Amino acid sequence: KTLRPPFTDEVGDADVRAAALQFVRKVSGFREPAAHNREAFDEAVAAVAAATQDLLDRLVVKGAGAP
């Protein structure tokens, strides 16, 4: 899911989590982890979501909102 095409005013928590989940699934190769991997999988999703939100919060888009 593209969160910034090239600029979106509103990106919600659900959008960020969905993108993080997609990334972790792609990297791990698992759509759903086995029970013994669930904690690591969930922590990875949370870490990626936090890093993504931090990035989005800190981005400065020049010319945004200019006519």
N, C-alpha and C positions, 0 to 999 in steps of 0.2 A: 504494500500500500504506500503510495507516495504521500508523504506528509507535507511536502513543500513544493507545489507545482507552479511556478518557481517561488511563490509566496502565498501563504494561507494565514489569514488573521487568527483563526481559531483552530487549535489542535488540542483535542481533549485527552484526558488520561486514557480513555479507552483506545484512542488512535495510537498513542505511544505504546501501550501495552501490546496491542495487536501487532505492531511492527516489531517489537522486541520478541514476541512469541514466534513470529515468522522467521526472524533471524536465528534464534536458538534452534528451532526445528531444522532449518537449513544446515547450520553448522554441525549439529549433533547427528543429523541423519535420522532422527526419530520424530514422528508426529506426536506420539505419546510415549513417555519413558516408562520403563519397567518400574515397579514399586520401589526397588532398591536404588533407582536413580532419580526418583521423584524430587527429593530434596535438592540435589545438585541442579537439576533442570529448573525448578522453580526459582532457586536463588540466582541462576544465570539470567532468567527472564527479568527478574527484579533489578539486577545490576545493569543490564542493557537498557531497560526502561529508564532507570535513574540517569544513566549517562546520556541517553537520548534527550530526556527532558532538560538536563543541564545544558546541552548543546543548543536546543531550541530557545531556552531562556536567554542565552548569551549571544546568539546571532544578531548581528546588526545588518539589516537589509537596506542598502543605500537606495534612495529614490522610492522607497515604499510609500504609497499614498500620494506621491506627486502626480500631477496631471500629465 
